[in-house]
Amino acid sequence: MESSTRWTLIAIVTGLCTAYAIWGVRTPVPAAPTVVTPESAPLAPKKKDPAHPLNVKNELPTKAQEPDVKSALKVTPENIEFGEIKVTEQKTATVLVENTGAAPITIEELKGSCGCLKIEMLEKTIEPGKSQPINLSFTGQSGRRPETYQITLTTSEAGKPKVKIPVHGKVIQIFLVEPPTLYFEAVPKGQSKTLESTITRVDGKAFELKDITAGQKEFSFKWSAVTGSNNSAYKIQATATGIKAGAFTEGAAVVTDHPVIPVMPLHLSARVTGDVTSNTPVLTSATLADGTVEIFETTITRHSPGPLVIQGVQESGQLPLHFTLTRVDDSSCKLNIKISGAFPNQAPLGEFVIRTNVEEEPLHIPYRVLRKGAVHMTDPKMRVPKPKP
């Protein structure tokens, strides 16, 4: 397959895939980071607060009870039923929204729960006793889909009530990819790991799997028809190779000969570990009452022969920090990192960049800051969530 065609297919798959919330995305590292050495910035002993969110198990923050505000809008019909719909097929419907109140009402926000729903309302202010139409279309999309969706109208009435319109539609698929995402997790640098997925034509008809392409050279593929399937299903072997350390995600293009759905996505996620690793893939800490963040703790280990030297530690957004080291042995040490001052009001995700004497490429360790009252994230693997419909 020519290079231009290959990249076009990858772009198509990127459009099909729902954006991931990926912890492993790297933030560019400035050329000359400022690092405070352990000797110049000792840390105070960490005190355990029994009331701290990290030490409270299975407790969710109490949410204030919201008043049940009802809108004067009446929707006809109350439910939209599209029935069965084929992939790429489009069905349309019209909903009438009537103002049964005594004052004009404006629709301030109108949204659907899925990109498969397109909604159009030309006049969003409805006079008392009048009705305005909402035109909507539903397009069948590939992949496993729910059968229930929702349209939400937020009105200008007191309390900003929301009017919800259920939408039902069963998408009849042409292909299914199972599992749709392959999680390779930790792959040592210089080694490979292979996982399998299957693409099946739902109606049992034969098809040709022509190619599988990915933009990142860490991923390669082999495939063969499933025995006894009469070419209606193919087993895909996807291999992740540890070329360089880091986290990698990919939407590979599974190319078929189908005239309507020529491409299906296969999501891939891998974390390549280098000669230097952290025993905690994602560091988690929480804010204290004064807005500062508790100490982040991890153990850094060198796996190749020779001593480990931590040359510097930097926060990806250049937040000031200091750190201390406690030697475990010649090739391993415990690392405590403290962000100086109050944590800024920004996205609670970032990375610590650890420079060592082992590799030219620094070690990137993602971190997460829990706001007061948040629930501790217990999954250390931080798997990429499945795309929402």
N, C-alpha and C positions, 0 to 999 in steps of 0.2 A: 504494500500500500504506500503511495507517495506521501512525502512528509506533509505537504499542505493539506491533503485529505485527512491524514491522521490527526493533525491539530484541529481541523474543523470538527471531527467527531468528538474530540475531547471537549471542545467548546460547547457542543450540543449537550453532552452529558452534564457539564457544569450547569447548564441552564435547567436540566431536569432535576438536579439534586437540590434538596433543601439545604440551606446553609447550616453548617455544623457550628456548634459551640466548642471550639477546640482549644484545649489548654496548652497544646504544644506549639502554638504559633510563635515564632521567635520575633522579638523586638530588636531592631538594629542596635548594635552596641557602639557607642562613641569610641573614637580611636584612643583617647587618653582619659580613662576613667580615674576619678579621685577615690582612693581607698584609704581608710583609716586602719592602721595596723593594730593587731591585738595588744601590743605593748603600750600603745598610746591611748587606748580606750578600753580599759577593763570593764567587764560587765558586773553589775550587782547580782547577787544570788536571786534566782527566780522563786517567788513565793506562790504557793498554790492557794487560790481563792475558791473555797467550796461553793460560792454563789456564782462563779464565772460560768458562762455558757458552755465552755468546753468540758466542765466538770459536772454538768447537769445532764442526765441521761433521759432521752425520750420525752423531752418537754418542749412543746411548741409555744411561742409567744402568744399571749392572749390577744385576740383580735376584738376590737370594739364592735358591738352589735350595731349594724347599719339599719336605719329605719327602712321599713318596707314601703317605698314610695311607688304608687301606681300611676301610670300614664293615662291620660284621657284619650289616647289614640286607640282605635280599633282596627285590627288587621283582618282582611278577608282575601283569601282563605287563611286560616290560622296556621296551617301546615302546608308545605309544598311537597308534592309527591312526584318525582321524576321516574320512578320505577327503574327498570333495567336500562343501562346506557353503555354502549360499546366504547372502547378506547378511541379517542379523537372525535367521537360523535358529540354533537352539541344539541341540547334541548333548552327551550326557553319557557318562561312563565311570567305572569304579571300579577302583582299583589296590589290591592287597593288599601290605602291607609286613610282612615276617616278620623277627623277631629270631632269627638263627641262633647268637647268642653265648651266654655264660654269665651275663651280668648285664643288668639292665634298661637300656634305651636310651630317651632322650627326644628327640623332634624339637624342637629349639630354634628353628628357623626354617624356614618353608615358604613358598616364593614361586614365582610363574610369571614368565616373561620377557615377558609381554604382558598388558595389561588385558583382553584377550578371554578369558583363562583365569580362572575362579573355582574356588578350591580349598577344600575343607572336610575337616578331620580332627578328629573329636570327641575322641578319646583319643590324646594325643601321647606317652604313655609306654607302651612295649611290653615286656612281660615276656619272659624267655628262652623260646624255643619257641612263642611266641604271634604272632598277626598282627593288624594293625589296618587298616581300610580308609581310603583317601583317595578322596573323591568329587570329581570335577571336571566342569566344564562348559565348552564352547567355543562362543563366539558369533561368527558371521561379521561382520566389520566392513568398512565402505566403504574404498575406496582400495587402492592397490597393497599387497599383503600378502605376507610370506614364507610358505613352506610348511612350515617347521620351527620349532618353539618348544621350550621346555624348562621343566621343573619341577625345582627344586633343594631338597633336604632337607639341612639342617645338623644334625648329631646331637651328643649330649652326650658321645660317646666321646672318648678321649684324642686330641689333635690336631685335634679338631673336623672330622672328615671330612665331605665333601659327597656326597650321592647324587643323581645327575642322571637324570631321566627324559625322554627325547625325546618330543615330541608333534608329530604330523604332521597337517596339515589344509590343503586347498586351498580358499580362499574364492572362490566364483563371484560375480563382481561384476555389478552392474546398470549403474553408470556408472563411467567413468574420466575424470579431469581431467588433461590433459597439456599442459605441465608443471604439476605440482601447486603449485609455488611460482614466483612471478615476482620476480626480483631487479632492481629499478630502479637500484640503486646510487646514484651521484651525480646529483641533479636540481638544477640551479641555481634559486635563489629567483626566483619570478616566471615560470618556464618550466615546460613539461610534457614528459613522456616517456610513450610508449604502448608496451605490450608485449602479446603475444597468447598465449592459451591456448585449448584446445579441450575441450569436454565431449562425450563420446560414450556412447551407450547400447550396451553390449557385445553384446546380442542383435540389434542392428540395427533394433529397432522404433522407430517415431516417438514423440516426446514433445514437450512444450511447455516452453521455458525462459521462466518467467514473470517473474523479477526477479533482480537481483543487488544485494545490499545490503552496505554497510560502515559501521562506526561513525565512521570518521575522514573528514572532508571533503576530505582530500588525494587520495582515490581516487574515481574515477568509472568508469562502465562503459557499453559498447555491445555488442550481440551480434546475430548473424544466422546463419541456418541455413547449413551447409556445402553448397555446390553439389553436387547429385547424391546427397546423403545421405538424401533423403526425410524430412528433419527428425529423423534419428537422431543427428545431430551438429551442434553449434553452435560457431562461432568467437567467442571472447570477446576484446574489446579493452578492456584495463584501462589507465587513464591516471592517472599520479601527477603532481600539480601542486605546485610549490614555493610553498606559502602562507607557511610560516615555517620557519626553519632547525631542523634536528634529525633524529633517526632515528625512523622510523615502521614498525611492523609491524602486520599486520592479517590476520584470518581472515574473508574475505568469504563471505557466504552466497549460493550459487548455487541459486536456488529453481526447482524443476521441478514438474510436475503428477503425478509418480509417487506412488501411494498408500502405498507402503512406504518409499521413500527420497526424501522431498520436498526434502531439502537436501543439497548437497555443498559441501565447503569449498574455497576457493581462497586460498592463502597469499600474502601480499604483503609485500615488504620494500623500503623506500626510505630514502635519506639525502638530505635537502635541504640544499644548501650555501647559505650566506648571502653577504653582501657581504664577510665576513671568513672565511677558510678556513685550515686547517692542511694542509701538504703531506703529512702523515702521518695517515691516518684513525684509526689506533690506535697509541699510543705504547707501546713495549715496552722494559723494562729488567730487570735481574736483581739478585738479592741478592749481596752480597759476603760474605767470611768473617766479618766482624764484625756481620752482620745488617743493615747499611745497604743502600741501593739505589743503583745507579749513576744518573748524571744522565740525565734524559729530554731529548731534543733534537727540535726541530721548527722549521719556518719558518712564520710567520704573515703572510698577505698580504691587503691590502685591494684589492678589485676595482673598487669605485666610485671616482670621482675624489676626490682629497684625501689628506691625510697620515693615517698610521696611528699611533695612540698606545695603548700597552698600559697600561691604568689599574690593573690588578690581576690577580693569579693566586691561585686558591684550590683546594684539594683538596676533593672532594665530601664526604668524611668528616671534614673539618676537621683533617686531619693537618698539623702545622707544616711549612712549606717556605720556601725562598728561591729566587730566580730572577735570571738575568742576561739582558740584551738586547744584541744586536749588530745595529746598523742595516745593512740591505742597501741600501735606498734609501728614498725618502720614504714609500712605501706598503708596505714589507716589512721584516721584521726576523727574525733568528734568536733563538729563545727556548730557554734551558736552565733546566730545573726540577730542583731537588734536594730530596727529602723529608728533613727533618731527623731525625737519630737512626735507631735500628733500626726496620725496617718491622714493624708489629705482626702477630701471628699471627692473621690474618683472611683473608677471601676476597681473592685477589690481583687483584681487578678494581676499578676506580674510574673517576673522571673528574677532569680538571682543568677548572676554570671560568675562562675568560679574558674579562675585561671590557675593552672598548675604547671609543674615542670614536665608533665608527661606528654601532653598533646598540644599541638598548636591551636587547635579548635578548643575553646573553653567549654566547660560543662554548664549546661543550662538547666536549672531546676525551677519549675513553675511553683508559684505560691498562691495561696488564697487567704484573704483576711476576712474573718467572720465579724459582721457587725454585731453589736450587742443585741442579744435575743435570738440570733440565728442558730440554726441547728447544725451540729458538726457533721461534716461530710465523712462518711465511714468507708466509702469505696476507695481504696488506695490506688486502684488501677485507673481511675478517672476515665472510664470508657466514653467514647464519643456517643452522644445520644442518637437514637434513630430519628430521622427526619420526621417532623410533624406533618400531618396532612394539610 
